[in-house]
Amino acid sequence: MRNALLTPLLALMMLAPSGCNIIEGTAAVLAPPKLIEAKYDLPDKPTLVVVDDWRGLVNNEATTRRIAGAARAALEAEGVVTDGFVGQGELAELKKELGDDYANTSLAGLALHLDARQVIHAEVVSYQMDIGGEVIRPSITLHVKVFDLDQRKRVFPSDDDPAARVVGGARVYPIEQTLPGRDLTGQSIANSIAARELADLIGRDLGRLFFDWRVPDVGDGLDRL
């Protein structure tokens, strides 16, 4: 077995150009994917995800619900929250019930109405689909915070988090996602497909803030093309 493993390596060394460090190249191939650590260890308790578009930048509740749903799916897949999420349908019903009072109801108030013990709040601060004509370059930026109702305070980001920003007196954690630009000439549904893809990716990124994950190897998924 040992000789079987050494043979291809020796062959590569013999074929390598002069000056090429085959050992370093082999180490790079064998190195494990980079580990990205969680930015915050989210407690396992009833959780409400709110994607707040109060500026009307996205102006589409189906898209903001999709972002929240993608974040929830990522967290559930990793077993981060097993004690239950408040459904986006329940939040929508509460919004309808409160009417004009919804905008003036605090996150803590919404959470208490819905029996949640913590809130992941993601505010949309920029959103773009088209850059003129038939050309689009979808992008979105969210400012993220987590509030713990049991502790009655913001628990993420922390005051000493170097990646956090202070916006309007509030400390937030920014995340953003951009899709490659594309020409939509003659593609009537491509815009809506891109909006869903962008929502899925930024929602996944929102969920990934709260668990360790590894950057995929270059070439992962090529066999599915």
Helices and strands as residue ranges (DSSP letters): H 2-15, H 22-30, E 35-36, E 47-52, H 61-77, H 88-98, G 99-104, H 107-113, E 118-130, E 135-148, E 153-156, E 165-167, E 170-178, E 182-183, H 190-208, E 213-214, G 222-224
